[in-house]
Amino acid sequence: MFIVSFTPAIGIASSKFSLLLSGYVRGYPSRAMSDRNAAIRALIEHRFPDATPVTHRTAEPVATGIDALDAILPGRGLPRGRLTVWMPQGGATAVLRAACNTTVAQGERAVWIDGLGTVAGPFWEEGPILVRPRNRKHGLRGAEELLRCGGFALVVLAGLEPEGTETVRLSRAAREGGGAFVTLTSHASMASLRVSSQILRESYRWRKTPFGDPAEAQDAMIRVHARSLGWNRSADISVPVVPYDLRMSIEPGLVDRRGVR
């Protein structure tokens, strides 16, 4: 009789202890651990923005206007508040100019920072703002201010390759301003999205002369490769070839476009 009455008591006590233990685990300690994990995650996002997925906690991306290209980009566009590194050459200028024009056509602002001074006025259509800094220092400072102000949906930096702490400052400015930032450089540190492109030489379509000889290129295929954390896609896109006959700069402050470094 004593044993019978004692066994249920142990069972009741054990059940109460298990309930208390489960409540303890689900209570304050678990919330403290969750808060600590959230703080660590926020610190990583701030110090190392390329360590988080490019689509994590971001606004609607900036579309380039090229459907085949947007399809291979995370979120179907250039990510806002993040640094995108595009390897120079290979049709990158043509594609990014199209992205700037699309941004302006959708009612937002875009700016192109021409660090080498190779973009002449007749070559640049109305719409995106063209910035011509006097030197490298002014160009990087201008890019940082334009990114931080938050008034531009897309900022493209060409001809200036930020390094080290310069890249960190520009990445933080893009994060604060919330705009998409693309730099044409071979240095991919701190980049959340890395893009490379190459022109397929055999894909040129030519306008022929009355004698059947190729006279002028009409369009060409560009192979674009986009890589990010957990993301790796590529696509071939067709771009028109626009001739530009002005090779010698006639504008003051601009360099000769025939290959001067």
Buried (B, 14 or more C-beta within 10 A) or exposed (E): EEEEEEEEEEEEEEEEEEEEEEEEEEEEEEEEEEEEEEEEEEEEBEEEBBEBBBBBEBEEBBBBBBEEBBEBBBBBBBBBBBBBBBBBEBBBBBBBBBBBBBBBEEEBBBBBBBBBBBBBEEEBEEBBBBBBBEEBEBBBEBBBEBBBEEEBBBBBBBBBBBEEEBBBBBBBBBBBBBBBBBBBBEBBBBBBBBBBBBBEEEEBEEEEEEEEEEEEBEBBBBBBBBBBBEBEEEBEBEBEBEEEEEEEBEEEEBEEBEEEE
